[in-house]
Amino acid sequence: MELLLFYFIHWGLPVLILVAFIFLRPRSRFSIFRLFFSGISIVWFLFLWGQWPIAAFNELKYFIVLIILYGLWKGFKGFLAAKKAFSKTWLSHINSSLMLLVGIQFSYLILQSYQGRIYENDAITLAFPLREGKYYIASGGSNGVLNNHYGRGSRTQLYALDINKLGKYSKVSHGLGSTRNEYHHIFGEPVYAPCNGKVIEIKDGVADNLGSSMKVTPADGQGNFIVLDCQGTVVSLVHLKQNSLKVKLGDNIVTGTLLASVGNSGFSQEPHLHLQAARIKGDSVLEGVPMEFDQIKPYRNMVIQY
């Protein structure tokens, strides 16, 4: 059911809005405004927020741009042609007002999507932990709209990133809705140390999930992982492949050291690398800090080439 909803949001909803733009004929200027304002706001938000390489391929999001441009043209044309400002029926007033509220709500989400690309706090500079490929930030940013980890659960995950890899046609896997781990381009990719430091915590032996099935206990929620102490910054690399760890507890490592391989272990619905950095704050609690790679501060839907 969750998968069907995911595909409806990315495929069905934009198509329904396009159909509404084409075939609906609101007669008053206010009705025209609320239809196109609400519809454009929804698809604009989907353009910024949607996980297009997972839903299909990355370039699919530019179909959204065409819907926006068509909606602007059709709405402007209809607005000029309308002969009355408002409809006369109460039902039409109620419908128009509700649609207007939808447009305002999604306009707020659009604003939050842009604000989530800005980091107010200083970011720690790390080396990107993956090599030789085009990588996709599936979740990341400075607020809860763009980042699934922000404000949810432990504060160590405030600025955590979920990283995937794009293959042919800018897709994360070989087929639409692929469930086998081997079909995902990132599965088994080597993970390298993003900083100089010391291995302070590890876990191995947790089986990789079979596709999106997560039959794991809370104790194994992170799956296989490596935690590094990098001069006071605690960097965690999570959901690693079973039995792929190349380092031991207490090892001193340097940037670029081979650590493990990307897996699908723990609370993970598909192969990806979860990366987070945290520092101890004044109350002696670890709190997440933003990360940057070669002066790039990643956020949801960014593509990084290495």
N, C-alpha and C positions, 0 to 999 in steps of 0.2 A: 504494500500500500504506500509506504514511504517513497519507494522508487517511482511508482506511478505519479505521485504528487510532484516529485522532482522534475520528471519529464513534462508534466502538464504545465508547470510554471515556466519552463524554458521553451517549450514548443507550442503547447495549446493556447496559453494565455496571450502571447503576442499575435497568434493567428486570429483568435477571437476578437481582439481589439482592432486588428486590420479589417476584418469583416465588418465590424461596427462602423468603422470610418467610411467604408465603401458603400454600405447599403442603408444605414440609418439616415433619416431625413428630418432632423429637428428643424422646426419652423421659426422659432424665436432666436434672437441673438444670445440671450442668456442660456438657452438650451444648447445652442451650438458651442458656446464657450465652455460650458461644463463638460460636454462630451469630449471635446478635443483636449481640454486642459487635463482632465482626469486620465484619459487614455494615454496621452503623451507622457504624463508624469509617471505612470506605471511602467511603461516600456523603457523610459529613460533610466529609471531606477534599476530595472532588470539588466540594462546594458552595463551599468557600473557594478552590480552585485552578483549577477548570474555566473555560475561556474561553467562557462561554455565549453572548455576542452573536455570536461567530464560529461556534459550533456550530449555533446556531439563533437564539434571541433571549434577551435578558437575563433575562426573567421565568421562563424555563424552570428556572432554578436553584431556584425555590420548589417545584417538583415534588419536589426532593430533600428539602426540609423535611417534606413530607408523608410521604415514605418513612421519614424518621427518626422522626417522631411515631408512625407506624403500627408501626414496629419496636419502639419503646419500649413501646407498649401491648401488642402481641402477645407480646413477650418477657417482660414482667412477668406477664401473665396465664398464660403457659405455665409460668413458673418456679414460681408459686404452686400450679399444678395438678399438677406433677410429683411422683411418689411416691418416687423414689429419687434420690440425690445423684450417683452415677456409673454409667456403663454397665459391664457385666461383661467385654466383649471387649477384647482388646489393640488390635484394629484401630480400634475406636471411640476408645480412649484416644489412639492416635497421631493420628487425624484431628482430634480435639478439640484436642490440643496444637498441631498445625500451624495450625489456625484461630485459636487464641489468640495465637500468635506474629504472625500477620498483623494481628490487631487491635492488638497492642502497637506494631507497626511503623507502622501508619497513625495511631495515637494520637500517636506521636512527630511524624509529619508534620503533624498538626493543630496541635500545639504550635508547631512551626516556622512554620506559616502565620500564626499570630497574632504570633509574635515578629518575623516579617518585616515587619510593619506598623509596627514601632517603630524609629526612627532614633536611635542613641545619639550620633552626631556632630551638631554644629550644621549646619543646612541653609542653603544660600544662597537668598536670596529673589529670585525671578524673576517677571516677568510671564508669564502663560500665552501661548504663542506662537500660539494659534488663537482664533478668535472665533465668536460667534453660533452656538452649537450645544451638543449634549450629547456629551461626549467620554469615551472609555472607555480606561482604562489596561490594556492587554493584557499587559504585563510591567513589573514594577517592585516595589521593596521592598528590604529590607536583608539578605536572604540568598538563597541559591541555590534555595530551594524556590519562592519567589514571583517571583524575578527571573532570567530566562534569561541575563542578562549578568553576574550577580554571581559572581566567582571563575572566570569562563571567559574566557580571552584577556587582553587588555590591562586593566591596573588602572584605566585612565581610564574604563572602562565600569561600574565597581562599582555605581553607583546609576542607571544609564541607564534611560530610560523608552521604551516603545513605545506610542504613542498612536494610537487609532483614533477614528472618529466614528460615533455611533449615529444611525440614521435612523428611519423608521417602524417601529413594533413593536419598537423597541430592538434592531435588527439592524445589523451593520456593512456589509451589502450588500443589494441588492435581492432576491436569491434565495439559496436554500440552496446552498452550494458554488460560488458565482459565481466565475468565473475572469477575466472581463474587468475591466480596471482601472476602466472607466467605471461599472461596477455598484457599486463601493465608494463609500460616501458621502464618504469623506475625500479621494479622489483629486481633485487639482486645487484643494484648499482653500488659501487664502492663508496663508502663514506670516509672522508678524511678529517683529521683534526682541524677545527677552525681557529685554533690558537695554541700557544705554548702553555703547558700546564701539567697537572698531575691527575691521574685517574683516581677519583675518591669514592666512586660507587659504580657497580656494574650488576647486570643481571642477564643471564642467558638460559637457554633451555625451554623457553615458552614457545609452544608450537605456533606457527603462523596460521592465521585464520583462513578458512576456505572461503574465499570471496568476502562477502559482507557478513557472514555468520560470525558472531562474536561470543563463542562459548568459553568465556574466561571468568575466573573469579576476580573479585575486587583486588585481591593481593597481586594478581598478575595484570592489572589494568594498564600499566605502562608497557607491558610486554617485555621484550629484551631492550636494554638501554645501557648507555654509558654516560656518566656524569664526570665532568672535568672541573677542576679548580684552576682557573686562568688568572693568576695574580689578583685573587679576591673576587672575581666574577665566576659564578657557578653556571656552567654551560651544560645543558642536557640534550642528548640525542636519543630519540625514543622511537619505539615500534620497529626495532631492528630485526633482521632475519635470524631465525633460530640457528644456533651453533655457528654464527658467522663472526663472533667477536675475535679480534686479533690482539687485544691488549689485556693486561691483568690488573687487578686492584693494586694501586701503589705505583704503577708505572709512570715515569716522567716522559712526556711526549712533546714533540715540537709540531708547529703548524705543518700540515700536510702528511702527518703520519696516518697510515691506513688503519682505521679503527674497526670497521665492520661492513656489513652490507645492508641496504634498505630492505625492510621486510613488511609484514602485515600482522604483527603480533600485538596482543593486548586489546584495548578498546579502540580498534581500528577497523573501518568498514572497507578499506581498500589499501593497497600498498602505497605508502608515502613516508616521508621523513618529517617527524615533528622535532622542531628545534626551538629551544628557549634559552634565555640568559637571565640571570637574577643576581642581585647584590643585597647584602645585609643593610637594612635601613636603621634609622635611629632607635627603633623599638626592638632591635635584634631579630627582626623577621625578614626572611628572604622575600624580595619583591622584584617582579619582572622588570627588565629594562629593555628599551628598543635596541635593535641590532642594525648595523649597516655593513654592506659589502662593497668595497671600492667606491665609497661615498654614495652608494645606492641604498635608500631606505625602503625596503620592500613593503608592499601592501597587496591586498586581495586583487587578483586578476593581473598582476604584473608578470611579465615574462622576462627572465634573466638568461642571457646567453653566455656560456663558458666553453 
